[in-house]
Amino acid sequence: MGAVIPAPGSSPVRVRFCPSPTGTPHVGLIRTALFNWAYARHTGGTLVFRIEDTDAARDSEESYQQLLDALRWLGLDWDEGVEVGGPHEPYRQSQRADIYQ
């Protein structure tokens, strides 16, 4: 099946996956990642992977690594975001505080 062509004058599809690294990735999180990845690929759009690491009491680097490992194990890739960069860096919310001042 080919990519869906956006209607004339419409914006390209841009979806995001923005988990909080607060524990082992659960099935709902993975389902969302799969859906957004599949939709972006189907439409020829862009998948953005951003980390919502703003809960300092619960966020952990171990959980962040588990997210990356799970997505890579599934064979998912992203066009913009953590580990790959892009025009809206940084993609870890904890590093964007100055932008919002």
Residue frames as qw, qx, qy, qz and C-alpha x, y, z in Angstrom:
[[0.000, 0.890, 0.455, 0.000, 0.00, 0.00, 0.00],
 [0.426, 0.440, -0.010, 0.791, 1.40, 3.40, -0.98],
 [0.176, -0.249, -0.416, 0.856, 1.53, 6.50, 1.12],
 [0.119, 0.807, 0.574, -0.070, -1.61, 8.59, 1.40],
 [0.331, 0.324, 0.154, 0.873, -1.23, 11.85, -0.51],
 [0.050, -0.495, -0.471, 0.728, -2.29, 14.87, 1.57],
 [0.310, 0.808, 0.499, 0.054, -5.03, 17.04, 0.06],
 [0.414, 0.494, 0.082, 0.760, -3.83, 20.11, -1.87],
 [0.147, -0.701, 0.064, -0.694, -3.18, 22.98, 0.51],
 [0.805, -0.572, -0.102, -0.124, -3.08, 20.75, 3.58],
 [0.156, -0.771, 0.601, -0.140, -0.13, 20.45, 5.91],
 [0.586, 0.232, -0.776, 0.016, 1.93, 17.26, 5.95],
 [0.814, -0.495, -0.273, -0.131, 1.11, 14.82, 8.74],
 [0.233, 0.506, -0.603, 0.570, 3.22, 15.38, 11.85],
 [0.793, -0.501, -0.275, -0.210, 2.63, 13.10, 14.84],
 [0.048, 0.637, -0.619, 0.457, 4.47, 12.81, 18.11],
 [0.817, -0.307, -0.482, 0.071, 5.20, 10.29, 20.81],
 [0.023, 0.662, -0.356, 0.659, 5.95, 11.96, 24.16],
 [0.777, -0.396, -0.488, 0.028, 6.25, 9.48, 27.02],
 [0.330, -0.811, 0.365, -0.318, 7.38, 10.23, 30.56],
 [0.611, 0.294, -0.712, 0.181, 10.31, 8.02, 31.60],
 [0.453, -0.496, 0.406, -0.620, 8.76, 6.97, 34.92],
 [0.723, -0.172, 0.630, -0.226, 8.85, 3.18, 34.71],
 [0.377, -0.028, 0.854, 0.358, 8.89, 0.16, 32.47],
 [0.333, 0.130, -0.393, -0.847, 7.10, 0.86, 29.15],
 [0.486, 0.203, 0.755, -0.390, 3.56, -0.56, 29.34],
 [0.398, 0.340, 0.787, 0.325, 1.30, -1.89, 26.60],
 [0.195, 0.887, 0.392, -0.148, -0.66, 1.37, 26.24],
 [0.148, -0.804, 0.312, 0.484, 2.52, 3.34, 25.70],
 [0.352, -0.189, 0.785, 0.473, 3.78, 0.87, 23.13],
 [0.372, 0.596, 0.705, 0.095, 0.40, 0.83, 21.34],
 [0.114, 0.937, 0.116, -0.310, 0.52, 4.61, 21.02],
 [0.224, -0.619, 0.559, 0.505, 4.07, 4.49, 19.65],
 [0.402, 0.114, 0.842, 0.341, 3.10, 1.80, 17.13],
 [0.315, 0.768, 0.555, -0.051, -0.01, 3.66, 15.97],
 [0.037, 0.922, -0.080, -0.376, 1.79, 6.99, 15.57],
 [0.310, -0.436, 0.694, 0.483, 4.74, 5.36, 13.79],
 [0.408, 0.311, 0.819, 0.257, 2.43, 3.45, 11.41],
 [0.250, 0.869, 0.398, -0.155, 0.32, 6.53, 10.67],
 [0.079, -0.825, 0.310, 0.466, 3.38, 8.68, 9.97],
 [0.319, -0.248, 0.796, 0.451, 4.84, 6.05, 7.66],
 [0.393, 0.506, 0.764, 0.078, 1.51, 5.41, 5.90],
 [0.218, 0.923, 0.291, -0.127, 0.97, 9.09, 5.13],
 [0.629, 0.455, -0.020, 0.630, 4.58, 9.98, 4.38],
 [0.266, -0.915, -0.032, -0.301, 4.53, 12.19, 7.46],
 [0.281, 0.536, -0.582, 0.543, 6.93, 12.86, 10.29],
 [0.756, -0.521, -0.395, 0.032, 7.17, 11.11, 13.67],
 [0.053, 0.698, -0.404, 0.588, 8.59, 13.22, 16.49],
 [0.770, -0.331, -0.511, 0.192, 9.85, 11.47, 19.64],
 [0.040, -0.668, 0.289, -0.685, 10.05, 13.82, 22.60],
 [0.528, -0.208, -0.740, 0.362, 10.67, 12.90, 26.25],
 [0.366, -0.752, -0.131, -0.532, 8.44, 14.47, 28.92],
 [0.690, -0.115, -0.533, 0.476, 11.01, 14.26, 31.71],
 [0.081, -0.605, 0.097, -0.786, 9.62, 17.02, 33.90],
 [0.779, -0.557, -0.077, -0.277, 8.72, 14.90, 36.95],
 [0.237, 0.649, -0.655, 0.305, 12.13, 14.92, 38.66],
 [0.555, -0.369, 0.606, -0.435, 10.86, 12.79, 41.54],
 [0.860, 0.110, 0.457, -0.197, 9.84, 9.86, 39.30],
 [0.683, 0.686, -0.233, -0.090, 11.82, 10.19, 36.05],
 [0.680, -0.499, 0.487, 0.227, 14.86, 7.99, 35.62],
 [0.213, 0.616, -0.633, -0.418, 17.58, 7.39, 33.05],
 [0.271, -0.053, 0.961, 0.020, 16.88, 3.66, 33.39],
 [0.483, 0.563, 0.597, -0.305, 13.29, 4.19, 32.26],
 [0.331, 0.779, -0.231, -0.480, 14.50, 6.41, 29.42],
 [0.007, 0.434, -0.856, -0.280, 16.83, 3.64, 28.23],
 [0.390, 0.214, 0.885, -0.138, 14.00, 1.09, 28.52],
 [0.492, 0.708, 0.245, -0.444, 11.86, 3.27, 26.23],
 [0.261, 0.696, -0.537, -0.398, 14.64, 3.48, 23.65],
 [0.172, -0.229, 0.955, 0.082, 15.31, -0.26, 23.88],
 [0.492, 0.393, 0.722, -0.287, 11.61, -1.13, 23.47],
 [0.491, 0.754, 0.018, -0.437, 11.16, 1.08, 20.41],
 [0.171, 0.618, -0.707, -0.298, 14.32, -0.23, 18.80],
 [0.338, -0.052, 0.937, -0.065, 13.36, -3.84, 19.57],
 [0.541, 0.564, 0.543, -0.307, 10.07, -3.21, 17.74],
 [0.520, 0.221, 0.507, 0.651, 11.97, -1.78, 14.79],
 [0.091, 0.929, 0.360, -0.003, 10.44, 1.67, 15.17],
 [0.488, 0.031, 0.045, 0.871, 12.35, 4.71, 14.01],
 [0.016, 0.881, 0.370, -0.295, 11.56, 8.40, 14.25],
 [0.524, 0.665, 0.187, 0.498, 12.32, 11.33, 12.03],
 [0.048, 0.671, -0.212, 0.709, 12.97, 13.93, 14.67],
 [0.714, -0.643, -0.068, -0.269, 13.65, 13.82, 18.38],
 [0.564, -0.669, 0.484, 0.000, 15.90, 12.32, 21.00],
 [0.728, -0.192, 0.587, 0.297, 18.95, 10.53, 19.66],
 [0.575, 0.422, 0.511, 0.479, 18.39, 11.87, 16.10],
 [0.181, -0.306, -0.003, 0.935, 17.97, 15.63, 16.58],
 [0.200, 0.669, 0.645, 0.312, 15.98, 18.01, 14.46],
 [0.170, 0.531, 0.111, 0.823, 15.03, 21.66, 14.04],
 [0.473, -0.703, -0.104, -0.521, 13.23, 21.99, 17.39],
 [0.702, -0.058, -0.568, 0.427, 15.92, 20.72, 19.77],
 [0.008, -0.244, 0.958, -0.151, 16.21, 19.88, 22.56],
 [0.621, -0.176, -0.573, -0.505, 13.69, 17.03, 22.64],
 [0.466, -0.315, -0.730, 0.388, 13.91, 16.40, 26.37],
 [0.199, -0.846, -0.334, -0.364, 11.45, 18.75, 28.05],
 [0.636, -0.673, -0.129, 0.354, 13.71, 19.15, 31.09],
 [0.541, -0.137, 0.229, 0.798, 16.22, 20.91, 28.80],
 [0.154, 0.565, 0.480, 0.653, 13.67, 23.39, 27.41],
 [0.291, -0.718, -0.487, 0.404, 12.98, 25.50, 30.53],
 [0.233, -0.412, 0.111, 0.874, 14.87, 28.53, 29.17],
 [0.041, 0.236, 0.661, 0.711, 12.80, 28.46, 25.98],
 [0.257, -0.659, -0.679, -0.198, 9.57, 28.88, 27.97],
 [0.341, -0.460, -0.350, 0.741, 10.81, 31.80, 30.12]]
